[in-house]
Amino acid sequence: MMKPIALAALGGALWLGACTHDAPVEPETLVETPVAAAPSPVVETFSVLLNNTRIGELEATRIADDISVAFEYRNNGRGPTLAESITLGDDGLPVGWTVDGNTTFGNKITESFSRADGTANWVDTTGPGSAPVTEPAIYIAQNASPYALAVYSAALLADDDQTLPAYPAGALRLEALETTTVDGTSGAVSATAYALTGESLDPTYFLLDESEALFAMISPNFVIVRAGYEEAEQQLKDLAVSLSTTRFETIQARTAHTFDSPVRIADVRLFDPVAKALTGPVSVLVEGDTIKSIDAANASQPNETVIDGNGGTLVPGLTDMHAHLGQDDALLNIAAGITLVRDMGNNNDTLNTLIEKMDSGVLAGPRVVKNGFIEGKSPFSSNNGTLVTSEAEAVAAVDRYADEGNFFQIKIYNSMNPAWVPAMVAEARKRGLGVTGHVPAFTNANAMIEAGYDEMTHINQVMLGWVLAADEDTRTLLRLTALQRLPKLDLDNEIVQHTLDLMVDNDVAIDPTYAIHEALLLSRNGEIQPGMVDYVDHMPVGVQRDARSAWSNIETPEDDAAYAGAFDQITDTLKRMKDRGIFIVFGTDMGGSFVLHRELELYQNIGFTPAEILARATLEEAAYMGLDDQLGSITPGKKADFFLVPGNPVEDFKAIKTIALVSKNGTIYFPSEIYPWFGIEPFTGIPAVTAPAAAE
């Protein structure tokens, strides 16, 4: 809008100048300079879709070089709310950009960028920054709406190599992938899919129409598409899966090492999860997908490929007990030594397809134990798994998971009617399924334990019952923000002890997701999150910025103290649980990978030793899920799932964060080959590999 206003003012000034000239002007010779009409606003509307449900909207209004965006969605009772304003310069690059609103978990957003007088200035959650303008460069907004893709793509398409340096660091790159036709109420649209890379670990996939206007942002589960084309959701999700699969198949082909000969990992010490100690120096022989033997450190045969462990430690593959696995994080889990996950709820068809690809070796990823997600239908539903509206439907959902035959437990969620839970538990028992989950709204952990839960999910779900009134609704962010009340709670009181007694008496386990509570309660704007300190410098710029962002809305010293105190109370509660013998499983709910390393590390706070943590995260969790006959230890006859670290994690647990080699089912991966594909700087080198001696 600024440019047309300036032109109109200039035309008016010229007319006034002519009127004040000394020479008389005849009326019939007067020529009036036309005033340019104000440009009409162009409004674009997009629907936010998750698993066949419209959960929000994006609306962008453009007037010349000014763009305003309103963006909001809600799933599982939470989501972001953003108001965005962008001004483009004559070169098509942003000269002004503001974002205001709140993130998914409530952190307040007040972000701004400006480019003027040869300097770019910005303020985001990490604080202020600036840089001289020495060449064309584009600002990467930290908390932008998806409409930023329209801005980025227009600028990159105008560039010769579709690559631009970026503020605050790095570069953005655009790659055209394939063209498709999408049908909708306004007719068929020919759209081209693009990949945007440079900011985060994975590409962002999106579509532009023939006029290069934004048409959709796509992922395997989540789609934002131009209004009127909602019926194409499945087509767009399938396209996202296809594009992502092509990328990960390429990475798999270039980083997965299979050998025609047996493979010996030489000169290593093994972590023994039964003895909770390291062995002396040995070597491990793998044939196919199986551990064949444990031999002397320097043992070898002429037909073997030998990988030099160089005195490091070989650890059984780790387990993430709280995953929601997708293609994007499957390979990063492998690189982090995670060879087994329990999936706690997913799009069942998408997950089954992913498992098939991983099992066949098309894609890299961990083994998967599936839980069947069952949620009650409400305005706050999580749109995943199976949604039900009655007790009969809830029981039938249990039967469907049992009939499929490859589920470990059912998982009950926030909007479930608590009155239906006993019938669901009874059916699960009859069908051989365990029961875990959240505490549904308007009840408490005690009631769910008495109804027959085998395991509680998230430590906050247990503790909220000690501080909430019966009518408070935990289907909203209250289940997180109410944690501010915990510092006033006496953990030795009768209410707390009764819950712990119930867990002990009924042999109920707990999946605390400790690290996600650390991020929620201890992250602060401008400070590196405690759980990311050890690896953040290796990450792409977008991840580095997010590492310095709060999750919760912390505006006062009182907020700060309350959230920090809540984390202390969580730690003290977990200590009490451990001391009472309650079985604790280690899961992230944050994609695994580096976060699982932090999840495990945190349990030292409550009295676990590094050896006890590794034993729990390997053999003991495999046994919990009935898989210890094949997994969980480096034992002849078991599957070849393990990882190599140069250091000694029994003495210093941080050693697990530097991984040189991972074997999953006998396929060898070197994380230092994988990480550059994600824009991650590797942490260590690649072990020496010696091919079999040539036959004479």
C-alpha positions as CSV (number, residue, x, y, z in Angstrom):
1,M,0.0,0.0,0.0
2,M,2.9,2.4,0.7
3,K,4.0,2.7,-2.9
4,P,0.6,3.6,-4.5
5,I,-0.1,6.2,-1.7
6,A,3.3,7.9,-2.5
7,L,2.5,8.0,-6.2
8,A,-0.9,9.6,-5.6
9,A,0.6,12.3,-3.4
10,L,3.2,13.1,-6.1
11,G,0.5,13.6,-8.7
12,G,-1.4,16.0,-6.5
13,A,1.7,18.1,-5.9
14,L,2.4,18.5,-9.6
15,W,-1.2,19.8,-10.1
16,L,-0.9,22.3,-7.3
17,G,2.5,23.5,-8.8
18,A,0.9,24.2,-12.2
19,C,-1.9,26.3,-10.6
20,T,0.5,28.7,-8.9
21,H,2.6,29.4,-12.0
22,D,2.8,33.2,-12.9
23,A,1.4,32.9,-16.4
24,P,-2.4,32.6,-16.7
25,V,-3.6,29.3,-17.9
26,E,-6.8,29.0,-19.9
27,P,-9.2,26.5,-18.4
28,E,-9.5,24.5,-21.6
29,T,-5.7,23.9,-21.7
30,L,-5.5,22.6,-18.1
31,V,-4.5,18.9,-18.0
32,E,-5.1,17.2,-14.7
33,T,-2.7,14.4,-13.8
34,P,-4.7,11.2,-13.1
35,V,-4.5,9.8,-9.6
36,A,-3.8,6.0,-9.6
37,A,-6.6,4.0,-8.1
38,A,-5.8,2.1,-4.9
39,P,-5.1,-1.5,-5.7
40,S,-7.8,-4.0,-4.7
41,P,-6.9,-6.5,-2.0
42,V,-6.3,-10.1,-3.0
43,V,-7.5,-12.6,-0.4
44,E,-6.4,-16.2,-0.3
45,T,-7.9,-18.7,2.1
46,F,-6.5,-22.1,3.1
47,S,-7.9,-24.9,5.1
48,V,-5.7,-26.7,7.7
49,L,-6.4,-30.5,7.5
50,L,-5.3,-33.3,9.8
51,N,-6.5,-36.9,9.1
52,N,-9.6,-35.9,7.2
53,T,-10.6,-33.2,9.8
54,R,-10.5,-29.4,9.2
55,I,-8.7,-28.1,12.3
56,G,-8.0,-24.5,11.3
57,E,-7.6,-21.8,8.6
58,L,-5.0,-19.5,7.1
59,E,-6.1,-16.3,5.4
60,A,-3.7,-14.0,3.5
61,T,-4.6,-10.6,2.3
62,R,-2.3,-8.8,-0.2
63,I,-2.5,-5.2,-1.3
64,A,0.4,-4.5,-3.7
65,D,3.6,-5.2,-1.7
66,D,1.9,-5.5,1.7
67,I,0.7,-8.9,3.0
68,S,-1.3,-9.6,6.2
69,V,-1.9,-13.1,7.4
70,A,-4.1,-14.7,10.1
71,F,-3.3,-18.3,10.9
72,E,-4.8,-20.6,13.6
73,Y,-5.5,-24.2,14.2
74,R,-6.4,-26.4,17.1
75,N,-5.7,-30.1,17.5
76,N,-5.7,-32.0,20.8
77,G,-6.9,-28.8,22.5
78,R,-3.9,-26.7,21.4
79,G,-2.3,-25.0,18.4
80,P,-0.7,-21.7,17.3
81,T,-2.5,-18.3,16.8
82,L,-0.5,-15.9,14.6
83,A,-1.1,-12.5,13.1
84,E,1.6,-11.7,10.5
85,S,2.5,-8.6,8.4
86,I,5.0,-8.6,5.6
87,T,6.2,-5.7,3.3
88,L,8.2,-6.5,0.2
89,G,10.8,-4.2,-1.3
90,D,11.3,-3.4,-5.0
91,D,13.6,-6.5,-5.2
92,G,10.8,-8.8,-4.0
93,L,12.6,-9.5,-0.7
94,P,11.0,-8.6,2.7
95,V,11.9,-5.2,4.0
96,G,9.5,-5.5,6.9
97,W,8.1,-8.5,8.7
98,T,6.2,-8.8,12.0
99,V,4.7,-11.9,13.7
100,D,2.6,-11.6,16.8
101,G,0.6,-14.3,18.7
102,N,1.3,-17.5,20.6
103,T,3.0,-20.8,19.9
104,T,1.3,-24.2,20.3
105,F,2.2,-24.3,24.0
106,G,1.5,-20.7,24.7
107,N,4.8,-18.9,24.4
108,K,4.1,-15.3,23.3
109,I,5.5,-14.3,19.9
110,T,6.6,-10.7,19.2
111,E,8.9,-11.0,16.2
112,S,10.0,-8.3,13.8
113,F,12.4,-7.8,10.9
114,S,13.3,-4.6,9.0
115,R,15.8,-3.8,6.2
116,A,16.7,-0.2,5.7
117,D,19.8,2.0,5.2
118,G,22.1,-0.9,4.4
119,T,21.3,-2.9,7.6
120,A,19.0,-5.8,8.4
121,N,17.6,-5.9,12.0
122,W,15.5,-8.5,13.6
123,V,14.1,-9.5,17.0
124,D,12.9,-13.0,17.7
125,T,12.7,-15.2,20.8
126,T,16.5,-15.5,20.9
127,G,16.8,-11.7,21.2
128,P,17.9,-9.0,18.8
129,G,20.2,-9.4,15.8
130,S,21.5,-7.4,12.9
131,A,23.7,-7.7,9.8
132,P,24.9,-5.4,7.0
133,V,23.1,-5.8,3.7
134,T,26.0,-6.6,1.3
135,E,24.1,-8.8,-1.2
136,P,20.5,-10.0,-1.8
137,A,19.4,-12.1,1.2
138,I,16.1,-13.2,2.7
139,Y,14.9,-13.2,6.3
140,I,13.9,-16.6,7.7
141,A,11.1,-15.8,10.1
142,Q,11.3,-17.9,13.2
143,N,7.6,-18.2,13.8
144,A,6.2,-17.5,10.4
145,S,2.9,-18.9,9.2
146,P,3.0,-21.4,6.3
147,Y,2.3,-18.4,4.0
148,A,5.9,-17.5,4.3
149,L,6.4,-20.2,1.6
150,A,4.8,-17.8,-0.9
151,V,7.3,-15.1,0.0
152,Y,10.3,-17.5,0.0
153,S,9.3,-19.2,-3.3
154,A,8.7,-15.9,-5.2
155,A,12.2,-14.6,-4.2
156,L,13.9,-17.9,-4.9
157,L,12.3,-18.4,-8.3
158,A,13.5,-15.0,-9.3
159,D,17.1,-16.0,-8.4
160,D,19.3,-17.6,-11.0
161,D,20.2,-20.7,-9.0
162,Q,17.1,-20.6,-6.7
163,T,19.4,-20.2,-3.7
164,L,19.7,-17.1,-1.4
165,P,21.7,-16.3,1.6
166,A,19.5,-15.9,4.7
167,Y,19.3,-13.8,7.8
168,P,20.1,-14.7,10.6
169,A,22.4,-17.4,9.0
170,G,22.6,-20.1,6.3
171,A,20.8,-20.1,3.0
172,L,17.5,-21.1,1.5
173,R,17.3,-23.4,-1.5
174,L,14.4,-24.3,-3.7
175,E,14.1,-27.4,-5.9
176,A,11.2,-28.2,-8.3
177,L,10.2,-31.8,-8.0
178,E,7.1,-32.9,-10.0
179,T,3.8,-31.6,-11.4
180,T,0.4,-32.9,-10.6
181,T,-3.3,-32.0,-11.2
182,V,-5.6,-31.4,-8.3
183,D,-9.4,-31.2,-8.6
184,G,-11.6,-29.0,-6.5
185,T,-14.7,-26.8,-6.5
186,S,-13.0,-24.1,-8.6
187,G,-11.8,-26.6,-11.2
188,A,-8.7,-28.6,-11.8
189,V,-5.3,-26.9,-10.9
190,S,-2.0,-27.9,-12.4
191,A,0.5,-27.5,-9.5
192,T,4.2,-28.1,-9.1
193,A,5.7,-29.6,-6.0
194,Y,8.8,-28.0,-4.5
195,A,11.2,-28.7,-1.7
196,L,12.5,-25.8,0.4
197,T,15.7,-26.6,2.3
198,G,18.2,-24.8,4.4
199,E,16.4,-23.9,7.6
200,S,15.6,-27.2,9.3
201,L,16.4,-30.8,9.4
202,D,14.0,-31.9,6.6
203,P,12.7,-30.2,3.5
204,T,9.4,-28.5,3.5
205,Y,7.2,-29.7,0.6
206,F,4.7,-27.4,-0.9
207,L,2.8,-26.8,-4.2
208,L,2.6,-23.7,-6.4
209,D,-0.1,-23.3,-9.1
210,E,0.6,-22.3,-12.7
211,S,0.9,-18.6,-11.8
212,E,3.4,-19.6,-9.1
213,A,0.9,-18.7,-6.3
214,L,0.9,-20.9,-3.2
215,F,-1.5,-23.7,-3.4
216,A,-0.7,-26.1,-0.6
217,M,1.8,-27.1,2.1
218,I,1.9,-30.9,2.4
219,S,3.2,-33.6,4.7
220,P,2.2,-37.3,5.3
221,N,-0.4,-36.4,7.9
222,F,-0.9,-32.6,7.8
223,V,-2.1,-30.6,4.8
224,I,-2.8,-26.9,4.3
225,V,-4.5,-26.4,1.0
226,R,-6.4,-23.7,-0.9
227,A,-10.0,-23.5,0.1
228,G,-12.2,-25.5,-2.2
229,Y,-9.7,-28.3,-2.6
230,E,-10.1,-30.0,0.8
231,E,-11.3,-33.2,-0.9
232,A,-7.8,-33.7,-2.3
233,E,-6.3,-34.1,1.2
234,Q,-5.4,-37.8,0.7
235,Q,-3.9,-37.2,-2.8
236,L,-1.7,-34.5,-1.3
237,K,-0.7,-36.6,1.7
238,D,0.2,-39.4,-0.7
239,L,2.3,-37.0,-2.7
240,A,4.1,-35.9,0.4
241,V,4.8,-39.5,1.3
242,S,6.1,-40.2,-2.2
243,L,8.4,-37.2,-2.2
244,S,9.7,-37.9,1.3
245,T,10.1,-41.6,0.4
246,T,12.2,-40.8,-2.6
247,R,14.5,-38.7,-0.5
248,F,14.9,-41.3,2.2
249,E,15.3,-44.1,-0.3
250,T,18.2,-42.1,-1.7
251,I,19.8,-41.6,1.7
252,Q,19.3,-45.3,2.5
253,A,21.0,-46.3,-0.7
254,R,24.0,-44.2,0.0
255,T,24.4,-44.7,3.8
256,A,23.2,-48.3,4.5
257,H,26.1,-50.8,4.4
258,T,25.4,-54.4,3.8
259,F,28.2,-56.9,3.3
260,D,28.4,-60.2,1.5
261,S,30.8,-61.5,4.1
262,P,30.3,-61.9,7.9
263,V,31.1,-58.7,9.8
264,R,33.3,-58.5,12.8
265,I,33.3,-55.5,15.2
266,A,36.8,-55.8,16.7
267,D,38.4,-54.5,19.8
268,V,35.3,-53.4,21.8
269,R,33.9,-53.8,25.3
270,L,30.3,-54.8,25.5
271,F,27.7,-53.3,27.8
272,D,26.0,-56.2,29.6
273,P,22.5,-55.2,30.8
274,V,22.3,-58.1,33.1
275,A,25.5,-57.5,35.0
276,K,25.1,-53.7,34.4
277,A,28.8,-53.5,33.6
278,L,31.2,-53.6,30.7
279,T,32.9,-56.8,29.6
280,G,36.6,-57.0,28.9
281,P,37.9,-56.4,25.3
282,V,36.1,-58.7,22.8
283,S,35.0,-58.8,19.2
284,V,31.5,-59.5,17.9
285,L,30.8,-61.5,14.8
286,V,27.6,-60.8,12.8
287,E,26.3,-63.0,10.1
288,G,23.3,-61.6,8.2
289,D,20.9,-60.1,10.8
290,T,22.1,-62.2,13.7
291,I,24.9,-62.0,16.3
292,K,26.9,-65.2,15.6
293,S,29.6,-65.2,18.4
294,I,31.5,-63.2,20.9
295,D,35.2,-63.8,20.5
296,A,38.7,-62.5,21.4
297,A,39.2,-58.8,20.7
298,N,41.6,-59.5,17.8
299,A,40.0,-62.7,16.5
300,S,39.6,-62.8,12.7
301,Q,39.0,-65.1,9.8
302,P,40.0,-64.5,6.1
303,N,36.4,-64.2,4.9
304,E,35.3,-61.4,7.3
305,T,34.8,-57.7,7.0
306,V,36.5,-56.2,10.0
307,I,35.4,-52.9,11.6
308,D,37.8,-51.5,14.1
309,G,36.0,-50.6,17.3
310,N,39.3,-49.0,18.6
311,G,38.6,-49.8,22.2
312,G,35.2,-48.3,22.3
313,T,31.9,-49.5,23.8
314,L,29.3,-51.6,22.0
315,V,25.8,-51.0,23.5
316,P,22.6,-52.8,22.7
317,G,20.2,-50.8,20.6
318,L,18.1,-48.3,22.7
319,T,14.3,-48.2,23.0
320,D,12.1,-45.1,22.8
321,M,9.0,-46.1,24.7
322,H,7.0,-43.1,23.6
323,A,7.2,-42.5,19.8
324,H,4.8,-41.3,17.1
325,L,7.0,-42.5,14.3
326,G,7.1,-40.9,10.9
327,Q,9.4,-41.1,7.9
328,D,11.2,-37.9,8.8
329,D,12.5,-39.1,12.2
330,A,12.9,-42.9,11.4
331,L,16.5,-42.5,10.1
332,L,17.5,-40.0,12.7
333,N,16.5,-42.5,15.4
334,I,18.8,-45.1,13.8
335,A,21.7,-42.6,13.8
336,A,21.0,-42.1,17.5
337,G,21.3,-45.8,18.3
338,I,17.5,-46.2,18.7
339,T,16.6,-49.6,17.1
340,L,13.3,-50.2,18.8
341,V,10.3,-47.8,19.5
342,R,6.9,-48.2,21.0
343,D,4.5,-46.2,18.8
344,M,1.9,-44.6,21.1
345,G,-0.6,-43.5,18.5
346,N,-0.5,-42.7,14.8
347,N,-2.4,-42.7,11.6
348,N,-2.6,-46.5,11.4
349,D,-2.5,-46.9,7.6
350,T,0.5,-44.5,7.3
351,L,2.4,-46.3,10.1
352,N,1.7,-49.7,8.6
353,T,3.1,-48.5,5.2
354,L,6.2,-47.1,7.0
355,I,6.8,-50.4,8.9
356,E,6.6,-52.4,5.6
357,K,9.2,-50.1,4.0
358,M,11.5,-50.4,7.0
359,D,11.1,-54.1,7.3
360,S,11.9,-54.6,3.6
361,G,15.0,-52.4,3.8
362,V,13.7,-49.7,1.5
363,L,13.9,-47.2,4.3
364,A,16.0,-47.1,7.5
365,G,14.2,-47.1,10.8
366,P,13.7,-48.8,14.1
367,R,11.6,-51.9,14.9
368,V,8.1,-50.8,15.9
369,V,5.8,-52.1,18.7
370,K,2.4,-50.6,18.1
371,N,-0.2,-49.3,20.5
372,G,-3.8,-48.8,19.4
373,F,-4.8,-45.2,20.0
374,I,-8.5,-44.6,21.0
375,E,-9.9,-41.2,21.6
376,G,-13.4,-39.9,22.4
377,K,-14.9,-37.5,19.9
378,S,-15.1,-33.9,21.2
379,P,-14.2,-30.4,20.0
380,F,-10.8,-31.0,21.7
381,S,-10.1,-34.4,20.1
382,S,-6.7,-35.5,18.9
383,N,-7.4,-36.5,15.4
384,N,-5.4,-39.7,15.4
385,G,-6.0,-43.4,15.6
386,T,-9.7,-44.3,16.2
387,L,-12.3,-41.7,17.4
388,V,-15.4,-43.1,19.2
389,T,-18.7,-41.6,20.4
390,S,-20.1,-44.4,22.6
391,E,-19.0,-47.2,24.9
392,A,-20.0,-49.7,22.3
393,E,-17.8,-48.0,19.7
394,A,-15.0,-47.8,22.2
395,V,-15.2,-51.5,23.0
396,A,-15.4,-52.3,19.2
397,A,-12.2,-50.2,18.7
398,V,-10.4,-52.5,21.2
399,D,-11.6,-55.5,19.3
400,R,-10.4,-54.1,15.9
401,Y,-6.9,-53.6,17.3
402,A,-7.0,-57.1,18.8
403,D,-8.2,-58.6,15.5
404,E,-5.3,-57.0,13.6
405,G,-3.1,-59.0,15.9
406,N,0.0,-56.9,16.1
407,F,-0.7,-54.4,18.9
408,F,0.8,-54.4,22.3
409,Q,-1.6,-52.1,24.2
410,I,-4.5,-49.8,23.7
411,K,-3.8,-46.2,24.5
412,I,-6.8,-44.1,25.9
413,Y,-6.8,-40.4,25.4
414,N,-8.0,-37.1,26.9
415,S,-11.6,-36.9,25.5
416,M,-12.6,-40.4,26.3
417,N,-15.6,-40.7,28.6
418,P,-14.2,-42.1,31.9
419,A,-17.4,-44.1,32.3
420,W,-16.4,-46.2,29.3
421,V,-13.0,-47.1,30.5
422,P,-13.8,-50.2,32.6
423,A,-15.5,-51.9,29.7
424,M,-12.6,-51.0,27.4
425,V,-10.2,-52.5,30.0
426,A,-12.2,-55.6,30.4
427,E,-12.3,-56.2,26.6
428,A,-8.6,-55.5,26.3
429,R,-7.9,-58.1,29.1
430,K,-10.0,-60.6,27.3
431,R,-8.3,-60.0,24.0
432,G,-4.7,-60.0,25.4
433,L,-4.0,-56.3,25.1
434,G,-2.5,-54.1,27.8
435,V,-3.9,-50.7,28.7
436,T,-2.1,-47.4,29.0
437,G,-3.0,-43.8,28.3
438,H,-3.7,-40.3,29.5
439,V,-6.1,-39.6,32.3
440,P,-9.4,-38.6,30.5
441,A,-10.8,-35.1,31.4
442,F,-12.9,-34.8,34.5
443,T,-11.4,-37.8,36.3
444,N,-8.0,-38.6,37.9
445,A,-5.2,-41.1,37.9
446,N,-6.6,-43.0,40.9
447,A,-9.8,-43.8,39.0
448,M,-7.9,-45.0,35.9
449,I,-5.7,-47.2,38.0
450,E,-8.7,-48.7,39.7
451,A,-10.3,-49.2,36.3
452,G,-7.4,-51.3,35.3
453,Y,-4.7,-49.3,33.6
454,D,-1.4,-51.2,33.4
455,E,0.6,-48.0,32.8
456,M,0.2,-44.3,33.1
457,T,1.3,-42.0,30.3
458,H,3.1,-38.7,31.2
459,I,4.0,-37.7,34.7
460,N,1.8,-34.6,34.5
461,Q,-1.3,-36.8,33.9
462,V,-0.7,-38.4,37.3
463,M,0.2,-35.3,39.2
464,L,-2.6,-33.1,37.9
465,G,-5.1,-35.1,40.0
466,W,-3.4,-33.7,43.1
467,V,-4.0,-30.0,42.2
468,L,-7.1,-29.8,39.9
469,A,-10.7,-29.4,40.8
470,A,-13.1,-32.1,39.5
471,D,-14.7,-29.7,37.0
472,E,-11.5,-28.4,35.4
473,D,-11.0,-29.4,31.8
474,T,-7.7,-31.1,30.9
475,R,-8.6,-31.4,27.2
476,T,-7.1,-27.9,26.9
477,L,-3.6,-26.5,27.6
478,L,-4.7,-26.5,31.3
479,R,-3.1,-29.9,31.5
480,L,0.2,-28.1,31.0
481,T,-0.3,-24.6,32.5
482,A,-1.8,-26.0,35.7
483,L,1.6,-27.4,36.5
484,Q,2.4,-24.0,37.9
485,R,0.4,-25.1,41.0
486,L,2.7,-28.0,41.8
487,P,5.3,-26.0,43.9
488,K,2.6,-25.5,46.6
489,L,1.9,-29.2,46.8
490,D,3.2,-31.3,49.7
491,L,4.5,-34.5,48.1
492,D,4.3,-36.3,51.5
493,N,0.6,-35.6,51.9
494,E,-2.1,-38.3,52.0
495,I,-3.4,-37.6,48.5
496,V,0.0,-38.2,46.8
497,Q,0.8,-41.3,48.9
498,H,-2.6,-42.8,48.1
499,T,-1.9,-42.6,44.3
500,L,1.6,-44.1,44.8
501,D,0.1,-46.9,46.9
502,L,-2.4,-47.7,44.2
503,M,0.4,-47.9,41.6
504,V,2.4,-50.2,43.7
505,D,-0.5,-52.4,44.8
506,N,-1.7,-52.7,41.2
507,D,1.8,-53.0,39.6
508,V,1.2,-50.0,37.4
509,A,4.1,-48.7,35.4
510,I,4.8,-45.0,34.4
511,D,6.0,-43.5,31.1
512,P,6.9,-40.0,32.5
513,T,8.3,-38.4,29.3
514,Y,10.7,-36.5,31.6
515,A,12.5,-34.5,28.9
516,I,9.4,-33.0,27.4
517,H,8.5,-31.6,30.8
518,E,12.0,-30.2,31.1
519,A,11.5,-28.4,27.7
520,L,8.0,-27.2,28.8
521,L,9.0,-26.0,32.2
522,L,12.6,-24.9,32.0
523,S,13.0,-23.4,28.5
524,R,13.4,-19.7,28.4
525,N,13.5,-17.2,25.5
526,G,17.1,-16.3,24.7
527,E,18.6,-19.3,26.6
528,I,19.6,-22.7,25.2
529,Q,17.2,-25.3,26.4
530,P,19.1,-27.5,28.9
531,G,18.4,-30.7,27.0
532,M,20.0,-29.3,23.8
533,V,23.2,-27.8,25.1
534,D,25.4,-30.7,24.1
535,Y,24.4,-30.8,20.5
536,V,22.8,-27.5,19.4
537,D,25.9,-26.1,17.7
538,H,25.8,-29.0,15.3
539,M,22.2,-28.2,14.1
540,P,20.8,-26.1,11.3
541,V,19.9,-22.5,12.0
542,G,16.2,-23.1,12.5
543,V,16.9,-25.7,15.2
544,Q,19.4,-23.5,16.9
545,R,16.9,-20.7,17.1
546,D,14.2,-23.0,18.5
547,A,16.7,-24.2,21.1
548,R,16.6,-20.7,22.5
549,S,12.9,-20.4,22.6
550,A,10.5,-20.9,25.6
551,W,7.6,-23.3,25.2
552,S,5.4,-21.8,27.9
553,N,4.2,-18.3,28.3
554,I,6.5,-17.0,31.0
555,E,6.0,-13.3,31.4
556,T,6.9,-12.6,35.1
557,P,9.4,-13.7,37.7
558,E,6.5,-15.4,39.4
559,D,5.8,-17.5,36.2
560,D,9.5,-18.3,36.0
561,A,9.7,-19.6,39.6
562,A,6.4,-21.5,39.3
563,Y,7.4,-23.4,36.2
564,A,11.0,-24.1,37.5
565,G,9.5,-25.3,40.8
566,A,7.1,-27.6,39.0
567,F,10.0,-29.4,37.4
568,D,11.6,-29.8,40.8
569,Q,8.3,-31.4,42.0
570,I,8.2,-33.7,39.0
571,T,11.8,-34.8,39.8
572,D,11.0,-35.4,43.5
573,T,7.8,-37.4,42.5
574,L,9.8,-39.6,40.2
575,K,12.3,-40.2,43.0
576,R,9.5,-41.4,45.2
577,M,8.2,-43.6,42.4
578,K,11.6,-45.2,41.9
579,D,12.1,-45.7,45.6
580,R,8.7,-47.4,45.8
581,G,9.7,-49.8,43.0
582,I,7.3,-48.5,40.4
583,F,8.5,-49.5,37.0
584,I,9.6,-46.5,34.9
585,V,9.9,-46.7,31.1
586,F,11.9,-44.1,29.1
587,G,10.1,-42.4,26.2
588,T,10.3,-39.0,24.6
589,D,7.0,-38.0,22.8
590,M,9.4,-35.7,20.9
591,G,10.6,-37.8,18.0
592,G,13.3,-39.7,19.8
593,S,16.8,-39.2,18.4
594,F,18.8,-36.7,20.4
595,V,15.9,-36.2,22.8
596,L,16.1,-39.8,23.9
597,H,19.7,-39.3,24.9
598,R,18.5,-36.4,27.1
599,E,15.5,-38.4,28.4
600,L,17.9,-41.1,29.6
601,E,20.5,-38.7,31.0
602,L,17.8,-37.0,33.2
603,Y,17.1,-40.1,35.2
604,Q,20.4,-39.7,36.9
605,N,18.5,-36.9,38.8
606,I,16.4,-39.5,40.5
607,G,19.1,-42.0,41.5
608,F,19.5,-44.2,38.5
609,T,23.2,-44.9,37.7
610,P,24.3,-44.8,34.0
611,A,24.5,-48.6,34.0
612,E,20.9,-48.9,35.4
613,I,19.6,-46.5,32.7
614,L,21.3,-48.4,29.9
615,A,19.9,-51.7,31.3
616,R,16.4,-50.3,31.5
617,A,16.6,-48.7,28.0
618,T,17.7,-52.0,26.4
619,L,17.0,-55.4,27.9
620,E,14.5,-54.5,30.5
621,E,12.2,-52.5,28.2
622,A,12.5,-55.3,25.6
623,A,11.4,-57.7,28.3
624,Y,8.6,-55.4,29.3
625,M,7.2,-55.8,25.7
626,G,8.0,-59.5,25.5
627,L,10.9,-59.1,23.1
628,D,13.9,-60.0,25.2
629,D,14.4,-63.4,23.5
630,Q,15.5,-61.6,20.4
631,L,16.5,-58.1,21.5
632,G,18.0,-56.1,24.3
633,S,21.5,-57.5,24.7
634,I,24.5,-58.4,22.6
635,T,24.2,-62.1,22.8
636,P,24.8,-64.9,20.2
637,G,21.6,-65.8,18.6
638,K,19.9,-62.4,19.1
639,K,19.3,-59.8,16.4
640,A,22.3,-57.6,15.5
641,D,21.0,-54.4,17.0
642,F,23.7,-52.3,18.7
643,F,25.7,-49.1,18.5
644,L,29.4,-48.2,19.0
645,V,30.6,-45.2,21.0
646,P,34.3,-44.2,21.4
647,G,33.9,-43.6,25.2
648,N,32.6,-45.4,28.3
649,P,28.9,-44.6,29.0
650,V,29.0,-46.5,32.3
651,E,31.5,-44.0,33.6
652,D,30.2,-40.9,31.7
653,F,26.7,-41.2,30.4
654,K,27.2,-38.4,27.9
655,A,29.4,-40.9,25.9
656,I,26.2,-42.2,24.3
657,K,25.8,-38.9,22.5
658,T,28.8,-39.5,20.2
659,I,28.0,-42.6,18.1
660,A,30.4,-43.9,15.5
661,L,28.4,-46.9,14.2
662,V,24.9,-48.4,14.4
663,S,23.8,-51.9,13.4
664,K,20.1,-52.5,12.9
665,N,19.3,-56.1,11.9
666,G,22.9,-56.4,10.7
667,T,22.8,-53.4,8.4
668,I,25.6,-51.0,9.3
669,Y,25.2,-47.2,9.4
670,F,27.8,-44.6,10.2
671,P,26.0,-41.5,11.6
672,S,28.7,-39.2,10.2
673,E,27.5,-40.2,6.7
674,I,23.8,-39.6,7.6
675,Y,23.9,-36.3,9.4
676,P,25.0,-34.1,6.5
677,W,21.8,-35.0,4.7
678,F,19.9,-33.2,7.5
679,G,22.3,-30.2,7.7
680,I,23.8,-31.6,10.9
681,E,27.6,-31.4,11.5
682,P,28.8,-34.9,12.4
683,F,30.0,-35.6,16.0
684,T,32.8,-38.2,15.3
685,G,34.6,-40.0,12.5
686,I,33.9,-43.2,10.7
687,P,35.6,-46.4,12.0
688,A,38.2,-48.1,9.8
689,V,36.7,-50.9,7.7
690,T,38.9,-53.7,6.3
691,A,37.5,-55.9,3.5
692,P,38.0,-59.6,3.5
693,A,41.4,-60.8,2.4
694,A,41.4,-61.9,-1.3
695,A,41.3,-65.6,-1.8
696,E,44.6,-67.1,-2.9
